[in-house]
Amino acid sequence: MPLQPKDAPVPTIQEQFGQIDIYLFDQLLKGRILPGMRILDAGCGSGRNLVYFLREAYEVYAVDADAQAVESVRALARVFAPALAESNFRVEAVEHMSFGDACADVVICNAVLHFARDDAHFESMLQGAWRVLKPGGLFFCRLGSSIGMESRIKHIEGRRYVSPDGSERYLVDEALLGSLTERLGAELADPVKTTVVQNQRSMTTWVLRK
């Protein structure tokens, strides 16, 4: 952690970590994400998962298709990491990122892949995120799933379903995640973990080592 002046206020936990996903925080606690690593958030939104990394001087990169979201991340960087170039944060789709191959130690893809339109779109987004990860790197993914909700979701077509909360998403299951892990030549860094939220929706955490 960067040294603070003696009279500087100690940041609260919320100030230090922002609204970080609790399962991403778990990866920090397990020592899998360390200072000096290059972090790439593929589908960063407004940067909820990047506050800690920016504050702690990680080398941070991010993309999102929403220009306003990317501007929010640039604003965070101007406050917490002014040395980072604005070009680190780009308005791009995950499947069309302009970053080079194997450029990141950690790729975050949080609540992104379930917005796939169909199988081909899901595959292109996944491959886009996987391409930029270094061999040995950590892929952190949270996405909607049908696990534990099989009798409550309404099928539309393919892997698209409507959940009880009204959201229409591309939903994976454990068998698909297992086959994708094998096809990518990856290893599970953690067992696949699923949270069912009041029988309204299901979110699965999928963490791989390349």
GIMO-V276282 format. One record per run of one state. SS is the DSSP state (~ for helix, > for strand, _ for the rest). FROM is the first residue (numbers start at 1). LEN is the number of residues. If there is no record, write none. Layout:
# GIMO-V276282
SS_FROM_LEN, SS_FROM_LEN
This chain:
# GIMO-V276282
__1_12, ~_13_5, __18_4, ~_22_8, __30_8, >_38_5, __43_8, ~_51_5, __56_3, >_59_6, __65_2, ~_67_14, __81_5, ~_86_3, >_89_3, __92_2, ~_94_3, __97_7, >_104_7, __111_2, ~_113_3, __116_3, ~_119_13, __132_1, >_133_13, __146_8, >_154_4, __158_2, >_160_3, __163_5, >_168_3, __171_1, >_172_1, __173_1, ~_174_11, __185_2, >_187_2, __189_4, >_193_5, __198_3, >_201_9, __210_1
